[in-house]
Amino acid sequence: MSFANDYDAYCQAHGVPDRIELLLCDLNAVLRGKWVPGDGIDKIEKGAIRLPLSTYAPAIMGNEVENTGLGIEFGDPDGILIPIEGTLHPAPWLAGNVAQVLVEMTDMQGNISPQSPRELLRSVWNRFDDKGWRPVVATELEFYILRPRNERDDAPCPPSFSPDAQNYDMELLARREAILNDILSASAAQGLSTDTLIAEYGPGQFEINFHHTDDVLAAAETAILFRRLVRGVVASHGFEATFMAKPYLDHPGNGMHVHASVVDKSGKNIFSPTDEEEISQNLLNAVSGVLGSMRDLQAIFAPHGNSYRRFRPNSFAPATPDWGLDNRAASVRLPETNGPGARLEHRISGADTNPYLAMAAILGGMMHGLENAPELQRPLDDPDCVPAKPLDHDWYSAVDRFASAPIAQDIFGDYRDLYATVKRDEIATIQDPITPAEYTYYLSRM
């Protein structure tokens, strides 16, 4: 009945849609699904719209990965697409009256697939609920606007007259006002709670901030839908947009920063200190938990080969598991340590991450710290701080570490093995081929 109510409300506001786009978030946060006629609500409600269950876990190239135990080699059974309540909204950048809705997939017995990234985040969220706590989260997303390319393998180029360092330049916002206003309008039409918008450092780079919410599923979905929205709106203006982690070698990458706090049943922030504390022990424990798990979970925060370019020296992104007070050089920053705004900011995820999985990893690390109170290293602000070992800048090493990490098993269960299997298939496809640079510099000299 909830989807029927959503559909009726949509029709009252916008009329009967020409079509409904059913969007399923896969392992890589690629949205896959089907178009359904706008009056096809009966088929949706009856469970007549289906996809193979393997649709949750293809590689980034789109292929099935046989070693996952999913796909045609194993019969590739269907799942039933189930709309997610509250996510039916217009897609105003598309021609006509087009509605879109996020969906989950159940088996024939009505059980949500264990391959669902959304359900993995829910399972971590439930751990907080069991303790009478509720996480409060917000994301910040960076993206680049590019000149349109003729071929898929063409290098990106910023829009004409873009300075190398925009850095909060108000003129740059005015120059892209038509695009940015359409992004904000489309966000409002889809119920995405945008906050501030800035011109970021790189040429053609922008950042959007979202309001905090205690609905972590909605926060992840906001990031997922915003990425689709931006690409669509920017394309309608004759440009291209990307959330790729590092589209340019010599300019900053795109990150997804996550702000997180925790409130109790009364609504009090448990990260706010008592009278005897300068910084809450709960907050310090949560910081210790995310730092201690950061290396093991890096394959979630940096899911692709290109992601690891952000962890190289002078890449403009934190590359070491460390923390500091209002210190943007740190992987974990504490913007506020007192009152309702006391929180941590997790800064290492690329904008290319799967928001469901990234939030599950961050909240899972926080819970590990809150439950176990591991020892916390000194902050970067402390003159006696000993520098931590840098995070991996090698994709294969990060995936290997994730595949054997107990904390990854604790948070993700059997999904840890599925994720690692898909990533190893991607590594073999993307990184194994001999590159043109190897022919250029080695073939005639060796």
KOLTIRO-226052 format. One record per residue (C-alpha): residue in three letters; x, y, z; residue number from 1. Coordinates in Angstrom, 1 decimal, padded with zeros to 4 digits, always signed. Layout:
N
   type       px       py       pz   seq
    ala        X        Y        Z   NUM
...
//
This chain:
446
   type       px       py       pz   seq
    met   +000.0   +000.0   +000.0     1
    ser   +002.9   +002.4   +000.6     2
    phe   +003.9   +002.4   -003.0     3
    ala   +000.3   +002.9   -004.1     4
    asn   +000.1   +006.0   -001.8     5
    asp   +003.4   +007.3   -003.3     6
    tyr   +002.1   +006.7   -006.8     7
    asp   -001.2   +008.5   -006.1     8
    ala   +000.7   +011.4   -004.6     9
    tyr   +002.9   +011.6   -007.6    10
    cys   +000.0   +011.6   -010.0    11
    gln   -001.8   +014.3   -008.1    12
    ala   +001.3   +016.5   -008.2    13
    his   +002.7   +015.7   -011.7    14
    gly   +000.1   +013.7   -013.5    15
    val   +000.3   +010.1   -014.7    16
    pro   +003.9   +009.5   -015.7    17
    asp   +004.9   +008.5   -019.2    18
    arg   +007.1   +005.8   -017.6    19
    ile   +008.5   +004.7   -014.3    20
    glu   +012.2   +003.9   -014.1    21
    leu   +013.0   +001.2   -011.5    22
    leu   +016.5   +001.7   -010.2    23
    leu   +018.4   -001.1   -008.4    24
    cys   +021.8   -000.2   -006.8    25
    asp   +024.4   -002.8   -007.5    26
    leu   +027.7   -003.5   -005.7    27
    asn   +029.4   -000.6   -007.5    28
    ala   +026.5   +001.8   -007.0    29
    val   +025.7   +001.5   -010.7    30
    leu   +021.9   +001.9   -011.1    31
    arg   +020.4   -001.0   -013.1    32
    gly   +016.8   -001.8   -013.7    33
    lys   +013.8   -001.5   -016.1    34
    trp   +011.4   +001.0   -017.6    35
    val   +007.8   +000.3   -016.8    36
    pro   +004.8   +002.1   -018.5    37
    gly   +003.5   +004.9   -016.3    38
    asp   +000.2   +003.2   -015.7    39
    gly   +001.9   -000.2   -014.9    40
    ile   +001.5   +000.2   -011.1    41
    asp   -000.5   -003.1   -010.9    42
    lys   +002.4   -005.1   -012.3    43
    ile   +004.8   -003.5   -009.8    44
    glu   +002.5   -004.1   -006.9    45
    lys   +001.8   -007.8   -007.9    46
    gly   +005.6   -008.5   -008.0    47
    ala   +005.5   -009.1   -011.8    48
    ile   +008.6   -007.0   -012.5    49
    arg   +011.7   -009.1   -012.1    50
    leu   +015.5   -009.1   -012.7    51
    pro   +018.1   -011.8   -012.2    52
    leu   +019.4   -011.9   -008.6    53
    ser   +022.9   -011.6   -010.1    54
    thr   +022.1   -008.0   -011.0    55
    tyr   +023.2   -007.0   -007.6    56
    ala   +026.8   -008.1   -008.2    57
    pro   +028.2   -007.6   -011.7    58
    ala   +031.7   -006.2   -012.2    59
    ile   +032.0   -002.6   -013.2    60
    met   +032.3   -003.7   -016.8    61
    gly   +028.8   -005.2   -016.5    62
    asn   +029.8   -008.8   -016.8    63
    glu   +028.7   -011.6   -014.5    64
    val   +031.6   -013.0   -012.3    65
    glu   +031.4   -016.7   -012.3    66
    asn   +033.3   -017.2   -009.1    67
    thr   +030.6   -015.4   -007.1    68
    gly   +028.3   -018.4   -007.6    69
    leu   +025.8   -016.0   -009.4    70
    gly   +024.9   -015.7   -013.0    71
    ile   +024.0   -018.0   -015.9    72
    glu   +026.3   -020.8   -014.9    73
    phe   +024.2   -021.2   -011.8    74
    gly   +020.8   -020.9   -013.4    75
    asp   +020.6   -017.1   -012.8    76
    pro   +017.2   -017.2   -010.9    77
    asp   +014.9   -014.1   -010.9    78
    gly   +014.2   -011.8   -008.0    79
    ile   +011.2   -009.6   -007.6    80
    leu   +011.6   -005.8   -007.7    81
    ile   +010.1   -004.1   -004.7    82
    pro   +009.9   -000.2   -004.6    83
    ile   +011.5   +001.6   -001.7    84
    glu   +009.0   +003.7   +000.0    85
    gly   +009.4   +007.5   -000.4    86
    thr   +011.8   +007.3   -003.4    87
    leu   +009.2   +007.8   -006.2    88
    his   +010.1   +011.2   -007.7    89
    pro   +010.2   +013.0   -011.1    90
    ala   +013.4   +013.1   -013.2    91
    pro   +013.0   +016.6   -014.5    92
    trp   +016.1   +016.6   -016.7    93
    leu   +014.5   +013.9   -018.9    94
    ala   +012.0   +014.7   -021.7    95
    gly   +008.4   +014.1   -020.8    96
    asn   +006.9   +013.1   -017.5    97
    val   +009.4   +010.5   -016.2    98
    ala   +009.2   +009.1   -012.7    99
    gln   +012.0   +007.1   -011.0   100
    val   +012.0   +004.9   -007.9   101
    leu   +014.6   +003.0   -006.1   102
    val   +013.9   -000.7   -005.7   103
    glu   +015.2   -003.7   -003.7   104
    met   +015.0   -007.3   -004.9   105
    thr   +013.5   -010.3   -003.0   106
    asp   +013.6   -014.0   -003.7   107
    met   +010.4   -015.8   -004.5   108
    gln   +009.8   -016.3   -000.7   109
    gly   +009.9   -012.5   -000.1   110
    asn   +013.3   -012.4   +001.5   111
    ile   +015.5   -009.5   +000.5   112
    ser   +018.6   -010.7   -001.2   113
    pro   +021.8   -010.9   +000.9   114
    gln   +023.6   -009.2   -001.9   115
    ser   +021.7   -006.0   -001.3   116
    pro   +024.0   -003.1   -000.3   117
    arg   +021.1   -001.3   +001.3   118
    glu   +020.3   -004.3   +003.5   119
    leu   +023.9   -004.5   +004.7   120
    leu   +023.7   -000.8   +005.8   121
    arg   +020.5   -001.6   +007.6   122
    ser   +022.1   -004.5   +009.5   123
    val   +024.8   -002.1   +010.9   124
    trp   +022.1   +000.5   +011.7   125
    asn   +020.2   -002.1   +013.6   126
    arg   +023.3   -002.6   +015.9   127
    phe   +023.0   +001.0   +017.0   128
    asp   +019.3   +000.6   +017.5   129
    asp   +019.8   -002.4   +019.7   130
    lys   +021.8   -000.2   +022.1   131
    gly   +019.2   +002.6   +022.0   132
    trp   +021.4   +004.8   +019.8   133
    arg   +020.7   +006.4   +016.4   134
    pro   +023.5   +007.6   +014.1   135
    val   +023.1   +011.0   +012.5   136
    val   +025.0   +011.4   +009.2   137
    ala   +025.5   +013.8   +006.4   138
    thr   +027.6   +013.6   +003.2   139
    glu   +029.6   +016.0   +001.1   140
    leu   +030.1   +015.1   -002.6   141
    glu   +032.6   +016.5   -005.1   142
    phe   +032.2   +016.3   -008.9   143
    tyr   +033.7   +017.7   -012.0   144
    ile   +032.0   +019.3   -015.0   145
    leu   +033.7   +018.5   -018.2   146
    arg   +033.6   +019.4   -021.9   147
    pro   +031.8   +016.7   -023.8   148
    arg   +034.0   +014.0   -025.3   149
    asn   +033.7   +012.2   -028.6   150
    glu   +035.0   +008.8   -027.5   151
    arg   +034.8   +006.9   -024.2   152
    asp   +038.6   +006.7   -023.9   153
    asp   +039.2   +010.4   -024.5   154
    ala   +040.9   +012.2   -021.7   155
    pro   +038.7   +014.8   -019.7   156
    cys   +039.0   +018.5   -020.3   157
    pro   +037.5   +021.2   -018.1   158
    pro   +035.1   +023.8   -019.5   159
    ser   +036.7   +026.7   -021.3   160
    phe   +038.1   +029.5   -019.2   161
    ser   +038.2   +027.3   -016.1   162
    pro   +041.1   +028.4   -013.8   163
    asp   +043.4   +025.7   -012.5   164
    ala   +042.4   +026.7   -008.9   165
    gln   +038.8   +027.7   -008.4   166
    asn   +038.9   +027.6   -004.6   167
    tyr   +035.6   +029.0   -003.5   168
    asp   +035.5   +031.4   -006.5   169
    met   +032.1   +033.1   -006.6   170
    glu   +032.5   +034.1   -010.3   171
    leu   +032.8   +030.4   -011.2   172
    leu   +029.5   +029.7   -009.5   173
    ala   +027.9   +032.6   -011.5   174
    arg   +029.4   +031.3   -014.7   175
    arg   +027.8   +027.9   -014.2   176
    glu   +024.6   +029.3   -012.7   177
    ala   +022.2   +027.8   -015.2   178
    ile   +023.6   +024.3   -014.6   179
    leu   +023.9   +024.6   -010.9   180
    asn   +020.4   +026.1   -010.5   181
    asp   +019.0   +023.1   -012.5   182
    ile   +020.9   +020.7   -010.2   183
    leu   +019.4   +022.4   -007.1   184
    ser   +015.9   +022.5   -008.6   185
    ala   +016.1   +018.8   -009.6   186
    ser   +017.3   +018.0   -006.1   187
    ala   +014.4   +019.8   -004.6   188
    ala   +012.0   +017.9   -006.9   189
    gln   +013.4   +014.6   -005.7   190
    gly   +013.4   +015.6   -002.0   191
    leu   +017.2   +015.6   -001.7   192
    ser   +018.1   +017.9   +001.2   193
    thr   +020.9   +020.0   -000.3   194
    asp   +022.7   +022.5   +001.9   195
    thr   +025.7   +024.6   +000.7   196
    leu   +027.2   +024.5   -002.8   197
    ile   +030.7   +025.7   -003.6   198
    ala   +033.3   +025.9   -006.4   199
    glu   +035.9   +023.4   -005.3   200
    tyr   +039.6   +023.7   -006.0   201
    gly   +040.0   +021.8   -009.3   202
    pro   +039.1   +023.3   -012.7   203
    gly   +035.3   +022.7   -013.2   204
    gln   +035.0   +021.0   -009.8   205
    phe   +032.1   +021.7   -007.4   206
    glu   +031.0   +020.3   -004.0   207
    ile   +027.5   +019.9   -002.6   208
    asn   +026.7   +019.4   +001.1   209
    phe   +023.6   +017.7   +002.4   210
    his   +021.8   +018.3   +005.7   211
    his   +022.3   +015.9   +008.6   212
    thr   +019.7   +013.1   +009.1   213
    asp   +019.1   +010.3   +011.5   214
    asp   +017.9   +008.1   +008.6   215
    val   +021.1   +006.6   +007.3   216
    leu   +019.4   +004.7   +004.5   217
    ala   +018.0   +008.0   +003.2   218
    ala   +021.4   +009.6   +003.5   219
    ala   +023.0   +007.0   +001.3   220
    glu   +020.2   +007.1   -001.2   221
    thr   +020.5   +010.9   -001.4   222
    ala   +024.1   +010.5   -002.5   223
    ile   +023.3   +007.7   -005.0   224
    leu   +020.4   +009.6   -006.6   225
    phe   +022.4   +012.9   -006.6   226
    arg   +025.1   +011.3   -008.7   227
    arg   +022.6   +010.2   -011.3   228
    leu   +020.8   +013.6   -011.2   229
    val   +024.0   +015.6   -011.7   230
    arg   +025.1   +013.5   -014.7   231
    gly   +021.7   +013.9   -016.2   232
    val   +021.3   +017.6   -015.6   233
    val   +024.8   +018.4   -016.8   234
    ala   +024.3   +016.3   -020.0   235
    ser   +021.1   +018.3   -020.7   236
    his   +023.3   +021.4   -020.8   237
    gly   +025.7   +019.9   -023.3   238
    phe   +028.5   +019.0   -020.8   239
    glu   +029.6   +015.9   -019.0   240
    ala   +029.9   +015.3   -015.2   241
    thr   +031.9   +012.8   -013.3   242
    phe   +032.3   +011.6   -009.8   243
    met   +035.4   +009.5   -010.8   244
    ala   +037.8   +009.6   -007.9   245
    lys   +040.8   +011.1   -009.8   246
    pro   +039.9   +012.2   -013.4   247
    tyr   +043.0   +014.5   -013.6   248
    leu   +046.5   +013.6   -012.5   249
    asp   +047.5   +017.1   -011.5   250
    his   +044.3   +018.3   -009.9   251
    pro   +042.4   +017.3   -006.8   252
    gly   +040.3   +014.1   -006.8   253
    asn   +036.6   +013.8   -006.0   254
    gly   +035.8   +012.7   -002.4   255
    met   +032.7   +011.8   -000.4   256
    his   +033.2   +013.1   +003.1   257
    val   +030.8   +011.6   +005.8   258
    his   +030.0   +013.5   +009.0   259
    ala   +028.7   +011.2   +011.7   260
    ser   +027.5   +011.5   +015.3   261
    val   +025.2   +009.3   +017.5   262
    val   +022.3   +010.3   +019.7   263
    asp   +020.6   +008.4   +022.4   264
    lys   +016.8   +007.8   +023.0   265
    ser   +016.4   +011.2   +024.5   266
    gly   +018.1   +012.9   +021.5   267
    lys   +021.3   +013.7   +023.3   268
    asn   +024.5   +013.5   +021.3   269
    ile   +026.6   +010.9   +023.0   270
    phe   +029.7   +012.5   +021.5   271
    ser   +029.2   +015.7   +023.5   272
    pro   +031.5   +015.6   +026.6   273
    thr   +030.5   +015.4   +030.2   274
    asp   +031.6   +018.2   +032.6   275
    glu   +034.7   +016.1   +033.5   276
    glu   +035.8   +015.6   +029.8   277
    glu   +037.4   +017.9   +027.4   278
    ile   +036.6   +015.6   +024.5   279
    ser   +034.0   +012.9   +024.9   280
    gln   +035.5   +009.4   +025.5   281
    asn   +032.7   +008.1   +023.3   282
    leu   +033.9   +010.3   +020.4   283
    leu   +037.5   +009.3   +021.0   284
    asn   +036.5   +005.6   +021.0   285
    ala   +034.5   +006.1   +017.7   286
    val   +037.5   +007.8   +016.2   287
    ser   +039.8   +005.0   +017.3   288
    gly   +037.4   +002.4   +015.8   289
    val   +037.3   +004.0   +012.4   290
    leu   +041.1   +004.6   +012.3   291
    gly   +041.8   +001.0   +013.4   292
    ser   +039.5   -000.4   +010.7   293
    met   +040.4   +002.1   +007.9   294
    arg   +043.2   +000.1   +006.4   295
    asp   +041.2   -003.2   +006.4   296
    leu   +038.1   -001.5   +004.9   297
    gln   +040.0   +000.7   +002.3   298
    ala   +038.7   -001.4   -000.5   299
    ile   +035.2   -000.1   +000.3   300
    phe   +036.2   +003.5   +000.5   301
    ala   +038.4   +003.2   -002.6   302
    pro   +036.6   +000.6   -004.8   303
    his   +038.3   +001.1   -008.2   304
    gly   +041.8   +001.1   -009.7   305
    asn   +041.5   +004.9   -010.3   306
    ser   +040.5   +005.4   -006.6   307
    tyr   +044.1   +004.7   -005.5   308
    arg   +045.5   +007.7   -007.3   309
    arg   +044.0   +009.8   -004.5   310
    phe   +046.3   +008.0   -002.0   311
    arg   +049.6   +009.0   -003.7   312
    pro   +051.8   +011.8   -002.4   313
    asn   +050.6   +015.4   -003.1   314
    ser   +047.2   +014.2   -004.3   315
    phe   +045.2   +016.7   -002.2   316
    ala   +043.5   +013.9   -000.2   317
    pro   +044.3   +012.4   +003.2   318
    ala   +046.4   +009.2   +002.7   319
    thr   +047.2   +008.2   +006.3   320
    pro   +044.9   +006.8   +009.0   321
    asp   +045.2   +009.8   +011.4   322
    trp   +043.0   +012.3   +013.1   323
    gly   +043.0   +015.9   +014.2   324
    leu   +040.9   +018.7   +015.6   325
    asp   +039.4   +020.7   +012.7   326
    asn   +042.4   +019.6   +010.7   327
    arg   +041.6   +019.0   +007.0   328
    ala   +044.9   +017.2   +006.5   329
    ala   +043.6   +014.3   +008.7   330
    ser   +041.7   +011.3   +007.5   331
    val   +039.3   +011.8   +010.4   332
    arg   +038.6   +015.4   +011.4   333
    leu   +036.6   +016.6   +014.4   334
    pro   +034.9   +019.8   +013.3   335
    glu   +033.1   +020.2   +016.6   336
    thr   +033.6   +018.4   +020.0   337
    asn   +030.9   +020.0   +022.1   338
    gly   +027.1   +020.1   +022.1   339
    pro   +024.7   +018.8   +019.5   340
    gly   +027.2   +019.3   +016.7   341
    ala   +029.9   +017.1   +018.2   342
    arg   +030.9   +014.7   +015.4   343
    leu   +033.6   +013.1   +013.4   344
    glu   +034.2   +013.7   +009.7   345
    his   +035.5   +010.7   +007.7   346
    arg   +037.4   +012.1   +004.8   347
    ile   +039.0   +009.3   +002.7   348
    ser   +036.2   +007.9   +000.6   349
    gly   +036.2   +008.7   -003.0   350
    ala   +033.0   +010.1   -004.6   351
    asp   +033.1   +006.8   -006.6   352
    thr   +032.3   +004.7   -003.6   353
    asn   +029.0   +002.9   -003.0   354
    pro   +027.4   +005.1   -000.3   355
    tyr   +025.5   +002.2   +001.3   356
    leu   +028.7   +000.2   +001.7   357
    ala   +030.9   +003.2   +002.8   358
    met   +028.4   +004.2   +005.5   359
    ala   +028.2   +000.6   +006.7   360
    ala   +031.9   +000.5   +007.0   361
    ile   +032.2   +003.8   +008.8   362
    leu   +029.4   +003.1   +011.2   363
    gly   +030.7   -000.5   +011.7   364
    gly   +034.1   +001.0   +012.6   365
    met   +032.5   +003.5   +015.0   366
    met   +030.6   +000.7   +016.7   367
    his   +033.8   -001.4   +017.0   368
    gly   +035.4   +001.5   +018.8   369
    leu   +032.4   +002.2   +021.0   370
    glu   +032.2   -001.4   +022.1   371
    asn   +035.9   -002.1   +022.5   372
    ala   +037.6   +001.2   +023.3   373
    pro   +040.8   +000.5   +021.4   374
    glu   +043.9   +002.6   +022.1   375
    leu   +043.9   +005.9   +020.2   376
    gln   +047.0   +007.3   +018.6   377
    arg   +047.9   +011.0   +019.2   378
    pro   +046.2   +013.6   +017.0   379
    leu   +048.1   +015.4   +014.2   380
    asp   +047.9   +018.5   +016.3   381
    asp   +050.0   +017.0   +019.0   382
    pro   +053.8   +017.7   +018.6   383
    asp   +054.5   +014.2   +019.9   384
    cys   +052.4   +012.6   +017.2   385
    val   +054.2   +009.7   +015.5   386
    pro   +053.1   +009.5   +011.8   387
    ala   +051.1   +006.5   +011.0   388
    lys   +051.9   +004.2   +008.1   389
    pro   +050.2   +005.4   +004.9   390
    leu   +047.2   +003.6   +003.5   391
    asp   +047.6   +001.4   +000.5   392
    his   +048.1   +003.0   -002.9   393
    asp   +047.7   -000.4   -004.6   394
    trp   +044.2   -001.7   -005.4   395
    tyr   +045.2   -005.4   -005.3   396
    ser   +046.8   -005.1   -001.9   397
    ala   +043.7   -003.3   -000.5   398
    val   +041.3   -005.9   -001.8   399
    asp   +043.6   -008.7   -000.5   400
    arg   +043.6   -007.2   +002.9   401
    phe   +039.8   -006.7   +002.9   402
    ala   +039.3   -010.3   +001.9   403
    ser   +041.0   -011.6   +005.0   404
    ala   +040.1   -008.9   +007.6   405
    pro   +038.0   -010.0   +010.6   406
    ile   +036.4   -006.5   +010.9   407
    ala   +035.2   -006.8   +007.2   408
    gln   +033.7   -010.2   +008.1   409
    asp   +032.1   -008.7   +011.2   410
    ile   +030.5   -005.9   +009.3   411
    phe   +029.7   -007.5   +006.0   412
    gly   +029.5   -011.2   +006.7   413
    asp   +029.6   -013.4   +003.6   414
    tyr   +029.4   -010.2   +001.4   415
    arg   +033.1   -009.7   +002.2   416
    asp   +033.9   -012.7   -000.1   417
    leu   +031.5   -011.7   -002.8   418
    tyr   +032.9   -008.2   -002.9   419
    ala   +036.5   -009.3   -003.0   420
    thr   +035.7   -011.8   -005.8   421
    val   +034.1   -009.2   -008.0   422
    lys   +037.0   -006.8   -007.3   423
    arg   +039.6   -009.4   -008.2   424
    asp   +037.7   -010.0   -011.5   425
    glu   +037.8   -006.2   -012.2   426
    ile   +041.5   -006.1   -011.3   427
    ala   +042.3   -008.9   -013.8   428
    thr   +040.3   -007.1   -016.5   429
    ile   +041.5   -003.5   -015.9   430
    gln   +045.0   -003.8   -014.5   431
    asp   +046.4   -007.0   -016.2   432
    pro   +046.5   -005.8   -019.8   433
    ile   +049.8   -004.3   -020.9   434
    thr   +049.5   -000.6   -021.2   435
    pro   +050.6   +001.7   -024.1   436
    ala   +053.2   +003.3   -021.7   437
    glu   +054.9   -000.1   -021.2   438
    tyr   +055.3   -000.4   -025.0   439
    thr   +056.5   +003.2   -025.3   440
    tyr   +059.2   +002.9   -022.7   441
    tyr   +060.2   -000.8   -022.5   442
    leu   +059.6   -002.5   -025.8   443
    ser   +062.5   -001.0   -027.8   444
    arg   +064.9   -000.7   -024.8   445
    met   +064.8   -004.1   -023.2   446
//
